[in-house]
Every structure is written in C-alpha cells, then in structure tokens.
Amino acid sequence: MTNGNGVAGPSDDLVVVHSSDLHLGSGPYHHRREVDELGALHEVLAAALELNAHALLLAGDIFDHNRLPLDLLDRAAHAMAGAALPIVILPGNHDPITPDSVYRRGGLADPANVHVLGITVDERLDLPDLDLEIWGAPHADYHDMSPLHPPRERSMGRQIVMGHGHWLTGPHDAHRSWLIFDEDIAAASADYVALGHWDLAQPAGDGSVPAYYSGSPRYSGSVNVVVIARDGTVDVRRKPLRPGVPERFEPPA
C-alpha cells in the first residue's frame, strides 16, 4: 500500500481517514469511564494511526465555538502534533476563521503536520508525495455560504474536496443555510467528497461522485476510511470507535 519510504506514491493505494464535528470544548466526552474533553480527538487520531493512514481530514466544527480557553487549544495542538501524518482541517460554522478564531490562537496552526484551510494555506493544499490535492472553502464567518461552489479543476492525479454544510434532500430543507446540492457534488468530479455538519454517518449526493458525511464521533461512533486504489476505484467504509457500530453504510434516507 505504500512505497519503501512509507509514503503513498502515484501508483499506490491511498488511505485517508475522514471525521468531522468533534465539537471539542462542548463538554466531557464520556462514553468511557474517564472524562476527557479531548476524548473524541484522541480516538480519531488513534484510529488514523492504527490504520497507517496517509492523511486525516477533519471536515469542520472540530471545536464547539471560538471562545475556548487557551489551555484546551494548546492540548489539542499538542495531540495533533504528536500524530505522524498530515492533518487537514476545514473550519466550519461553529469554528469559522473570524479574527477571534480558535485557529488564530493557542498554537493550533503551529505544528508542521497540521494544515488549516484558510489559515496556514489557502483553500487548496497540495501533497505532491501523495499525488493528492485537497481543497475546501472554510467558513469565514457565521453567515450563509456555498460550501462546494464553485468547483475546482484538478491539477494532480488525486483530488479530495471538503465541505461543511447541509445536503439538500428535498424542498423541506430549502430554508436551511450552507446548502449542498446534488449538482454541487457531481460538479466536483473529485475522487471523494468529505462532508461535515451532520451528526450521523451516511452517503450524500446522487451517487455519481463518492460523497459521505462522517458524522460526529460522539453520535456516529466511527470514522470514515477512504481507500483510493491505484486503478482509481474508491472504497469507503466505517471504522467503529466502539463496539456495536456498523462498518457498512446504509443507503441515504
């Protein structure tokens, strides 16, 4: 799956772990006996490292709000820095890149392996060793925006698009903000679209492009494992973070 240096090359399978909506700082993460506000982050990082993933995608609302204390932000930065893989963060509607953003405080953008779209890089990150480009529009403030518009042409062999918003499943959703339409997903023409904003893990779109919500680790109890094979095929499964969580996806509701 990797070359001799332990890094995926253009002809190797690529393994990516996708999560979102950790909402760190919203309160104790205590499905186990211990109480740890960073428990969701620790579990997601552990899953990515266990899988020898080439990258970890965090698709928005990693933090519950922008008023969190520096101590928690510093501890989160330390945990991410200790992971030996690239971590790509797309700020969401709870943690947008406003002047007081968590990503502008507490050293979260300092670790060399952490890439915050809109902060440490623009809306696109190139990982040439992986023949991979990742792009996504961060939430700049609390106002409405189009998470996947406009689409971007790919310049590398592999492309992953990140978006944080609400997939429109029918007229009943039209009043919502940050809407993602089937045509937006299809127009992305990416190998994978990593979505955040929903608590439960499920596919999205019309099926023409692999697009999935990872769900919140607190509620979905899993992360998405994405394998982009050397022949271009994409396999997406769930990795349970605790017993009793399904490994397969159910069809969209």
C-alpha positions in Angstrom: 0.0 0.0 0.0 3.0 2.3 0.5 6.4 2.6 -1.2 9.7 1.9 0.5 9.6 5.2 2.4 6.2 4.6 3.9 4.6 7.2 1.8 1.9 6.6 -0.9 3.2 7.3 -4.4 1.2 7.9 -7.5 0.9 4.1 -8.2 0.0 3.1 -4.7 -3.3 2.9 -2.9 -4.1 5.9 -0.8 -5.7 5.6 2.7 -7.4 8.6 4.2 -9.4 8.9 7.4 -12.3 11.4 7.5 -14.0 12.8 10.5 -15.9 15.9 11.5 -18.0 17.6 14.1 -15.9 16.7 17.1 -17.2 19.8 18.9 -14.2 19.9 21.3 -15.0 22.1 24.3 -18.7 21.3 24.4 -18.4 19.2 27.5 -16.9 15.9 28.7 -16.6 13.1 26.2 -17.6 10.2 28.5 -18.9 7.2 26.8 -16.0 5.6 28.6 -15.4 5.8 32.4 -12.9 8.5 32.1 -13.9 12.1 31.4 -11.9 13.9 28.7 -12.9 17.0 26.7 -10.4 15.9 24.0 -11.6 12.3 24.0 -13.1 12.5 20.5 -9.8 13.9 19.1 -7.8 11.2 20.8 -10.0 8.4 19.4 -9.9 9.8 15.9 -6.1 10.2 15.9 -5.7 6.7 17.3 -7.9 5.3 14.6 -5.9 7.1 11.8 -2.6 5.9 13.3 -3.9 2.3 13.7 -4.8 2.2 10.0 -1.5 3.7 8.9 -3.5 6.4 7.1 -1.7 8.7 4.8 -3.8 11.7 5.9 -6.6 12.7 8.3 -9.4 15.0 7.2 -11.4 17.0 9.8 -14.3 18.5 7.9 -15.5 21.3 10.2 -16.7 22.1 13.7 -13.7 20.5 15.3 -14.2 23.0 18.1 -17.6 23.8 19.5 -17.1 27.6 19.4 -14.3 30.2 19.2 -14.3 31.2 22.9 -12.5 28.2 24.2 -9.7 28.6 26.7 -6.1 28.6 25.5 -5.3 25.5 27.7 -7.7 23.3 25.8 -6.4 24.7 22.4 -2.8 24.0 23.4 -3.6 20.5 24.5 -5.4 19.9 21.2 -2.4 21.3 19.2 -0.1 19.0 21.2 -2.2 15.9 20.4 -2.2 16.7 16.7 1.5 17.5 16.6 2.2 14.0 18.0 0.5 12.3 15.1 2.9 11.3 12.4 0.6 12.1 9.5 -0.8 15.2 7.7 -4.0 16.6 9.3 -6.1 18.8 7.1 -8.8 20.9 8.9 -11.7 22.7 7.3 -13.1 25.3 9.6 -16.9 25.0 9.9 -19.8 27.2 11.1 -19.0 26.6 14.8 -15.3 27.4 14.4 -15.0 29.8 11.5 -11.9 31.8 10.7 -13.1 35.1 12.3 -10.5 37.4 13.9 -11.0 35.6 17.2 -11.0 32.1 15.7 -9.5 29.2 17.7 -7.2 28.7 14.7 -5.6 32.1 15.2 -5.0 31.4 18.9 -3.4 28.7 21.0 -0.9 27.4 18.5 -3.3 25.2 16.6 -1.8 26.2 13.3 1.8 25.8 14.5 2.5 22.0 14.1 4.1 21.3 10.7 1.8 18.4 10.1 -1.4 20.5 10.6 -2.9 22.3 7.7 -5.9 24.6 8.4 -7.6 25.7 5.1 -7.9 29.5 5.1 -5.2 29.9 7.8 -1.9 28.0 7.1 -2.8 27.5 3.4 -5.4 29.0 1.1 -8.4 26.9 0.1 -6.2 24.3 -1.5 -3.5 22.0 -0.1 -1.1 20.1 -2.4 0.6 16.9 -1.1 2.9 16.0 -4.0 4.3 12.9 -2.4 0.8 11.5 -2.3 -0.1 12.9 -5.8 -3.1 14.4 -3.9 -4.7 17.8 -3.8 -7.3 18.7 -1.1 -9.5 21.8 -1.4 -12.4 23.2 0.5 -14.0 26.6 1.3 -13.7 27.4 5.0 -16.4 29.2 6.9 -15.1 32.7 7.1 -17.8 33.9 9.5 -21.3 32.9 10.7 -23.1 33.9 7.5 -24.6 31.7 4.8 -22.2 30.4 2.1 -22.0 27.7 -0.6 -19.6 25.0 0.8 -18.8 23.4 -2.6 -19.2 26.2 -5.1 -17.6 26.9 -7.4 -15.9 23.6 -8.4 -12.1 23.5 -8.9 -10.3 21.7 -11.7 -7.8 19.1 -10.5 -4.1 19.5 -11.1 -3.0 16.3 -9.5 -3.8 12.6 -10.0 -6.0 12.5 -6.9 -8.4 15.1 -5.6 -10.4 15.3 -2.4 -12.9 18.0 -1.8 -14.0 19.0 1.7 -17.3 20.8 2.5 -19.2 21.7 5.7 -22.9 22.2 5.2 -26.3 20.7 4.8 -27.1 18.4 1.9 -30.4 19.3 0.3 -32.6 16.2 0.3 -35.9 17.8 -0.6 -38.0 21.0 -0.5 -38.2 20.7 3.3 -34.5 21.6 3.5 -34.7 24.8 1.4 -34.8 27.1 4.4 -31.5 25.9 5.8 -28.2 27.6 5.5 -24.9 26.3 3.9 -26.8 24.2 1.4 -25.1 21.5 -0.6 -26.9 20.4 -3.8 -26.5 17.2 -5.7 -25.2 19.1 -8.7 -22.5 20.7 -6.5 -21.3 17.3 -5.5 -21.4 16.0 -9.1 -19.6 19.0 -10.4 -16.7 18.5 -8.0 -15.6 15.5 -10.1 -13.4 14.5 -7.2 -12.3 11.1 -6.1 -14.0 11.7 -2.8 -16.1 14.5 -1.2 -15.6 14.7 2.6 -18.6 16.3 4.2 -19.2 17.7 7.7 -22.2 19.2 9.6 -24.3 16.1 10.2 -24.1 14.1 13.3 -24.7 10.7 11.6 -22.6 9.0 9.0 -24.2 8.5 5.6 -23.7 8.8 1.9 -24.8 12.0 0.1 -25.5 13.2 -3.4 -26.8 11.3 -6.4 -24.0 8.6 -6.4 -22.1 10.0 -9.3 -19.2 11.0 -7.0 -18.3 9.3 -3.7 -19.6 11.8 -1.1 -20.0 11.0 2.5 -20.7 12.5 5.9 -18.5 11.0 8.6 -20.8 12.0 11.3 -19.7 13.2 14.8 -17.6 10.6 16.7 -19.9 11.3 19.6 -23.0 10.1 17.8 -21.8 8.0 14.8 -19.2 6.2 16.9 -17.0 5.8 13.8 -14.7 7.5 11.3 -14.8 7.0 7.5 -11.9 5.1 6.0 -11.4 6.0 2.3 -9.2 3.9 0.1 -8.4 5.4 -3.4 -6.9 2.4 -5.3 -4.2 2.7 -7.9 -6.8 2.0 -10.6 -8.9 4.9 -9.4 -11.7 3.0 -7.7 -12.8 4.3 -4.3 -13.8 2.2 -1.3 -15.5 3.9 1.7 -16.2 2.1 5.0 -16.7 3.0 8.6 -14.2 2.1 11.3 -16.0 1.8 14.6 -14.6 3.7 17.6 -16.5 1.5 20.0 -18.4 -1.9 20.0 -21.7 -2.2 18.2 -21.1 0.4 15.5 -21.8 -0.9 11.9 -18.9 -1.0 9.4 -21.1 -0.5 6.4 -23.1 2.5 5.2 -26.9 2.4 4.9 -28.4 4.0 1.7 -29.4 7.7 2.1 -32.8 8.2 3.8 
